[in-house]
């Protein structure tokens, strides 16, 4: 683990390390400081759970083979931090006007790194993590996304694909589905709220307090 930590640190200069520590602290206290407030583009999307995915039981959302309409907002990183975020909404996950929201930040894999906010020069340079825990039934998990096919690392584009990821509280992320981007849209005007959960899935503090 010491070697992996050194590898992540070697990627960043002192200013970036300080900014990363500040953003991570912001995540620890519930996103205070506007971690998820970045301006960006919003795309319609489709999220499909893999038919053979091993998913936590006792949730309404996490069903192998299930496909849902989605909306994804991608922040544009500003200097000096270079952090990126993806705010993801499944508008009718639990019925009409009953959404599921995930707020994810550029991060890394494995404990404790999936709790850290890290700079990402391009969309596909890092995975994106929910940073802190959810309870899926009785199982503590972390959600994530990782770009697998992108037309441009600078901005999201129709047809870009992202693996949908899941990790236990201790462990590494694994693929459980696919998010495919559609057209850019301006239809989503409601703020994202990580407290939008249901059906046996709920965010725990501090993730529950994330807003974007």
Residue pairs with C-beta under 8 A, 6 or more apart in sequence:
4 110
4 113
5 113
8 108
8 113
8 116
8 118
9 17
12 20
12 118
12 119
15 80
16 80
16 81
16 82
16 119
19 80
19 81
19 82
19 83
19 119
20 81
20 83
20 116
20 117
20 118
20 119
22 33
23 33
23 35
23 81
23 83
23 105
23 117
24 115
24 116
24 117
26 32
26 33
26 35
26 117
27 35
27 105
27 115
27 117
27 131
27 132
27 206
27 210
28 115
28 132
28 206
29 206
30 205
30 206
30 208
30 209
30 210
31 103
31 206
31 209
31 210
31 211
31 212
35 83
35 85
35 105
35 117
35 210
36 75
36 85
36 87
36 103
36 105
36 192
36 210
36 211
36 212
37 212
38 75
38 76
38 77
38 78
38 83
38 84
38 85
39 75
39 76
40 73
40 74
40 75
40 76
40 85
41 73
41 74
41 76
41 155
41 156
41 184
42 71
42 72
42 73
42 74
42 184
42 185
42 186
42 187
42 188
43 71
43 72
43 73
43 74
43 156
43 158
43 181
43 182
43 183
43 184
43 185
44 69
44 70
44 71
44 181
44 182
44 183
44 185
44 187
45 69
45 70
45 71
45 72
45 88
45 179
45 180
45 181
45 182
46 67
46 68
46 69
46 70
46 179
46 180
46 182
47 67
47 68
47 70
47 88
47 90
47 164
47 177
47 178
47 179
48 65
48 66
48 67
48 68
48 177
48 178
48 180
49 55
49 62
49 63
49 64
49 65
49 66
49 67
49 164
49 176
49 177
50 64
50 65
50 175
50 176
50 177
50 178
51 64
51 65
52 64
53 64
53 175
53 176
53 177
54 176
55 62
55 63
55 64
55 136
55 166
55 176
56 62
56 136
56 137
56 139
56 141
57 137
57 139
58 136
58 137
58 138
58 200
59 136
59 137
59 199
59 200
59 201
60 93
60 94
60 198
60 199
60 200
60 201
61 90
61 93
61 94
61 100
61 198
61 199
61 200
61 201
62 136
62 176
62 201
68 90
68 92
68 93
69 90
69 91
69 92
70 88
70 89
70 90
70 91
70 179
71 88
71 89
71 91
71 185
71 187
71 188
72 86
72 87
72 88
72 89
72 156
72 179
72 181
73 86
73 87
73 88
73 188
73 192
73 212
74 84
74 85
74 86
74 123
74 155
74 156
75 83
75 84
75 85
75 86
75 87
76 155
77 83
77 84
77 119
77 120
81 119
82 119
82 120
82 121
83 105
83 106
83 117
83 118
83 119
83 120
84 105
84 106
84 120
84 123
84 126
84 128
85 103
85 104
85 105
85 106
85 128
85 212
86 104
86 128
86 145
87 101
87 102
87 103
87 104
87 192
87 212
88 101
88 102
88 103
88 104
88 145
88 179
88 192
89 99
89 100
89 101
89 188
89 192
89 196
90 99
90 100
90 101
91 97
91 99
92 98
92 99
93 99
93 100
93 198
93 199
94 100
94 198
94 199
98 198
99 196
100 196
100 197
100 198
100 201
101 192
101 193
101 194
101 195
101 196
101 197
102 130
102 143
102 194
103 130
103 192
103 194
103 207
103 210
103 211
103 212
104 128
104 129
104 130
104 131
104 143
104 144
104 145
105 117
105 128
105 129
105 131
106 117
106 118
106 119
106 120
106 125
106 126
106 127
106 128
107 113
107 114
107 115
107 116
107 117
107 118
107 126
107 127
107 128
107 129
107 131
107 144
108 114
108 116
108 118
108 126
108 127
108 129
109 127
109 167
109 172
109 173
110 167
110 171
110 172
110 173
111 169
111 170
111 171
114 129
114 131
114 142
114 144
114 167
114 173
115 129
115 131
115 132
116 131
117 131
118 126
120 126
121 153
122 153
122 154
123 147
123 150
123 152
123 153
123 154
123 155
123 156
123 160
124 147
124 150
124 153
125 153
127 144
127 145
127 146
127 165
127 173
128 144
128 145
128 146
129 142
129 143
129 144
129 173
130 142
130 143
130 144
130 194
130 203
130 207
131 142
131 207
132 142
132 203
132 204
132 205
132 206
132 207
133 140
133 141
133 142
133 169
133 203
133 204
133 207
134 140
134 141
134 142
134 143
134 197
134 201
134 202
134 203
134 204
134 207
135 141
135 201
135 202
135 204
136 200
136 201
137 200
137 201
139 168
140 168
140 169
140 204
141 166
141 167
141 168
141 169
142 166
142 167
142 168
142 169
142 173
143 164
143 165
143 166
144 164
144 165
144 166
144 167
144 173
145 162
145 163
145 164
145 165
145 179
146 162
146 163
146 165
146 173
147 160
147 161
147 162
148 161
148 162
148 163
149 159
149 160
149 161
150 156
150 157
150 160
150 161
151 157
151 159
151 160
156 181
157 181
158 181
158 182
158 183
158 184
159 180
159 181
160 180
160 181
161 178
161 179
161 180
161 181
162 178
162 179
162 180
162 181
163 175
163 177
163 178
163 179
164 175
164 176
164 177
164 178
164 179
165 173
165 174
165 175
165 176
166 173
166 174
166 176
167 173
167 174
191 211
191 212
192 210
192 211
192 212
193 210
193 211
193 212
194 203
194 207
194 208
194 209
194 210
194 211
195 203
195 208
195 209
197 203
202 208
203 210
